[in-house]
Amino acid sequence: MSGAGTALITGATAGIGAAFARQLAARGYDLVLVARDRDRLEALAVDLRGRHAVDAEALAADLSGDDGVERVAARITDSAELALLVNNAGFGTTGALASAPVDVQERMLRLHVLAPMRLTRAALPGLIARGRGAVVNVSSVASFLYGAGSVNYCATKAYLTTFSEGLGAELAGTGVQVQALCPGFTRTEFHQRIGPAAGDHPGWMWLTADAVVRASLAQLDRRGPVICVPGLLYKTLVAVVRLLPRRAIGALTGREYRRM
């Protein structure tokens, strides 16, 4: 992808979102950075403007609520130079649904499902009219699984992957790409926020946010398939999972949940 135009990134203050911001700024993209924490957004915007001489706008918004989504969607609609939308904002939880706080689970569904759909809908008319650009939906290897203790996380990520695949079929021939970026364990604040147990995996299983973004952008550069799974380990895992009966996946993830 060339560096002409503007990229809007949600969840831009840390992890994969911040890695997208850094790498796209290095490619010459102007940026609209979206997250809830205005101070962190402003600090990132100042840093990227200084390092790469690009425009970087901080747009504070909570995408788990209608007001925030509508403000960001309006900003997308107003941008005649939008070339890339990265729907990255998200979070995870652990624990049984029966005892989970309802408001947190509802927030997850709004953030992982409704917000990406509405922002993508806002971006598509302009992208299609210009005949170029892309939408990246940051999903997860978890989208190919289902598991006790993370029922809504897996379900919402499965939506993002399937949504991207269907949208890719709709956009065929328009010049506009869509990608479902499906990383495995990645060292970001995401796992720190869930709790110590979420990071209790061998070091060889972990990706870096920069490596995940490099894989995403490289696949867009070569106009590759909709689904992008960074890393040989996780490519192999997804290939194996797709061959397993669905019941076997439930047995494996259920056993792991009972050990926690």
N, C-alpha and C positions, 0 to 999 in steps of 0.2 A: 504493500500500500504506500502511496506517495504521502508526503507530508503536507499536502494542500488541504486547507479546510479546518474545521473545528471538530474536536472530540468531546462529548459529554460523558463523564464517568460518575456513576453513583457509588457510594461507599468508598470515596476517594482518599480518605485520610490515612489509611493503613493497609498493610497486606497487599493483596492482589490489586486492589483499586489504586493504591499509591504507586505500585510497580507499573501499572498501565500509564499513569500520569507521567512518570519519569521517562519511560521509553517512548511514549508518543510525543512528549515535548522534545526529546532528542531527535525525533524525526521531523520536527518543524510544525507539529499540529498546535493550533491555539486550543485552549482547554476551558471547559466549564466543569468545575469540580463541585460535586454535590455530596453532602453528608450533613449530619446533625450538628457537629461541633464547629461552630463558626471560627473560633480561634485557631484550631488546627488547620482548617481549610485555608485561612488567610496566610498562615505561616508557610504552608506548602505552595500556595500560589506565588508568594513573594520569592521563595527559593527558586521555583521553576522559571519565573520571569527573569531572574538574575542570571541563572545558569544558561538558559537557552534562547533568550530574547524573543519569547513568544508571549502572546496575551494569555493570561490565566485568571479566570474569574471564579471567585468563591461564592457559591450559592447554597446557603444553609437551608435545609429542608428535611423534615421527617417524612419519609416515604411510606410509613405505615399508616398515615392518615390522609384523608382526601385533600385537605388544604395543601399539604406539601406536594402531593402528586400533581395537583392542578397547576401549581406554580411552576414546577419543573416542566410539565407538558407544555405550558404556554411559552416557556423559554425555548423549548425545542421548536415549536411551531414558528417562533419569531426568527429563528436562525436560518438565514439563506445559505450559510456555508457549512451546515452540519454534514460531516462526512462519516462520523463513527459514533454510535451509541453503545456504551458499555454498561449493561445492567448487572452491577456487581453487588449492590447493597444486600446484606443478609446476615443471619446469625444462626446459631444452633443451640439446642437444648438436649438434656438427657433426662430420662425418667419416664415412668408410666403415664399414659394419657389420663387415667382415672384420677390421678393425684396432681396433675400438672395445672398450674394457674391458667384459667381459660383465657385471660386477656393476653398473656404472653403467646399462647398458641394462635390466637386470632391475629396478633400482630405479625407473627411469622407468615401466615397465609397471605396477609395483605402485602407484606414486603417482598415475598418470593414469587407471588402469583399475580396479584392485581396490579401492583406498581410496574413490573416489567411489561405486562401486556399493554397498559395504558400509555406508557412512555414509548413503546415500540409503535403503537398505533399513531401517536403524535408524530413520530419521525418518518414513517413510511411514505406519506404523500410527497414530501420534499425529496427524499432519497430517490424514489422512483422517477419523479419528474426530471431529476438531474442525471439519472441513469448510472449512478455509481454510489459507492459507500457501503457501509456494513453495520449490522447490529450483532453485538456479542452478548450472549446471555451466559453469565457465569453460573453454571450448574455444578455437578459433582459426580464422582464415581458412584456416590450413594444413589444417584438417579436410576441406576441399573439394579438396585437391590431393594429390599424392604427389611425393616428390622424392629424388633421389640426395643422400646426405649427411645426410639427416634422416629416414630411413625409419621409425624407431620413433616419432619425434615426430609426424609426420603420421598414422601409423596409430593412435596412442593418442588423438589429438585427433579423428580420424574416429570412433572408438568413442564418445567422449563426445557428439558431435553426434547420431549415430544412436541411441544409448542414450536421449538426451533426447527425440528425436522419438517413439520407441516408447513411452516412459513417458508422454509427453503424451497419446497416444492411450488408454493405460490409465486415465489419471486424468480423462478427460473426464466431466463431470457431478459430480465429487467436490468441487469448489470449490478444489482444490489445483492450483497452476500449476507447470510446469517450464519452464526456459529453458536453451538452449544459447547462451551468450554467446561470440561469435566475433569478437574484435577482430583487426585487422591489427597492424602495427608500433606498439608502445606504449612510451613512454619509462619504463622501470622498471629495476630491478636485473637483471631476467631477461636482457637482452641484454648487460649488462656482464659477467655471469658466464660467458656463452658465449665472449666474447672481442671484441677491437676490430672484427674483420671483420663481426660480426653487426650492428653499428650503422652500417655503411657504406652508408647509403641517404639520398636527398635529404630535406631537412627537411620538405617538404610531404607526405611519406608517413607521418609520425609522428602518432599520437594521444597524448593525455595520459590517465593513469589516471583522473583525475577525470571527464573527458569520457566515457570508456568506461562508468564506473559510472552516470553520469547517464543515459546511453542505456538501460542495462539496467533501472534502476529505473523510468524513464518507461514502458518497454514493459510492465513488470509492472503499473504503475499502471493502464494502459488494457487490461489483460488481452489483450495482443497475442499474436502467433504465438510458437511455441516458439523458433525461431531468431532471434537478435538480432545483427545485424551493424552495429556503430557506424560512422558516417561514410559520406557519399555515395560517396567514392572506393572504399571496400571493398564497399559494397553493389553498386556497378557491377561491380567485379572479380568478385565471387562470381556475379553474374548471367551474366557472360560465360563464366566457367569452367564453369558448369553446361551451357552450350551446346556446349562444345568436346568433341571425341572424347577419350577417355581417353588414347589414344596421343599426341595432340598435347600434353597436359599433361606427359607423361613426356619428350617431346622438348625442351620449353621448360625444364623444371627441370633436366634432364640437361645442357643446354648451359650454364646458369648455374653448375652445380656444377663443370664442367670449367674454367670461367674463374677459379674461386676459387684 
